[in-house]
């Protein structure tokens, strides 16, 4: 199906027998209320009984419409929070301190306005399409420039499409943001299954390899036979998987988070697993990277171990308590922004709460964690990526490999750059710099 869908132009694809349907529901006080709605054009061939059957691959426009009752319920839960005792140390070694989280929660309850976040999403062309039995939510913005390069960008955890919204203007209309027309991209921003407004899979198996394959279906369903892929965090893992699959038409990938498992020197990886000292052949820079990896595994990896083994157990608290959810997400945001331990120095309170509130309202705290469990299960062998690869290393990233370490996983490394600012959430923290990196990274594959 070759659909030219973008910039909100859908009139040519809508039919007179469109209908409204409930996107998802949530129970409040025993009553089901619609969480979001969209118009579903009934497409496809007529069945033998004369009824029109929706085509399973039909692309449906989507609008967010959170019921006010859900927002009232959120504020009531915030007001009824039972707070834990304060930490017994003077640093963040036991996790997010109440004195740090309480001001954010107070703002969430008294001043934060979800409707502004909702309006930001609804100002963009949003869609849902069913791939492999799961509804995938995505934003699709076409550039006005001729020969724009199609680009699919994937968010991570504990993030969402909100991480990427400030990239839309610079990437699709570069001439208005310091770039040139030949730098333009058609932009597709999908939501990972189990996150945000994408459907929660009802069965296991949605690992990064399967998601990557779904993204190729999505791009070709949108009429893009040639495209590039980008991601950070889980988006990088999914882009890596797509690069290993190397479907026809995938020109290259860009990642701003690199997999340690495929790029760490084998002897250093063995030393890391055994708890022994780093190999003697490491340079001074490499020894720093080795010790940072050890510190992360020893002191910063607990969240992933829990979600990789018991996502359902932690999910009860994430589903029932908005402050519990906020602490779980905010802790990692604080750990990984460039301004370590001080997220509000890198992101506004509203930006942080847009993301946390999306998780709360869609009840995807539990389901988003399952991707860690899925990835821990036996899966595809981590063979080298077969397509050209571009890498940007941001100074606040958890793992910052040197260029020569990447050759194992990326034999066709076409771009490598180390920049001076930005953390793990680089697209969110530094959208201007990030946009410039993508223009440079993909220049040779256009």
QUILIN-V768484 format. One record per helix or strand. SS is the DSSP state (a for helix, b for strand). FROM is the first residue (numbers start at 0). TO is the last residue. Records with the same first field share a line. If there is no record, write none. Layout:
SS=FROM-TO  FROM-TO
//
This chain:
b=5-5  8-8  18-27  30-39  45-45  51-51  58-60  62-63  125-130  133-140  148-153  184-189  226-230  249-254  387-392  395-395  412-417  422-422
a=10-12  67-78  97-109  113-121  160-171  173-175  180-182  207-220  233-244  259-262  265-273  283-299  301-319  321-335  342-344  348-361  364-375  402-406  425-428  430-440  442-444
//
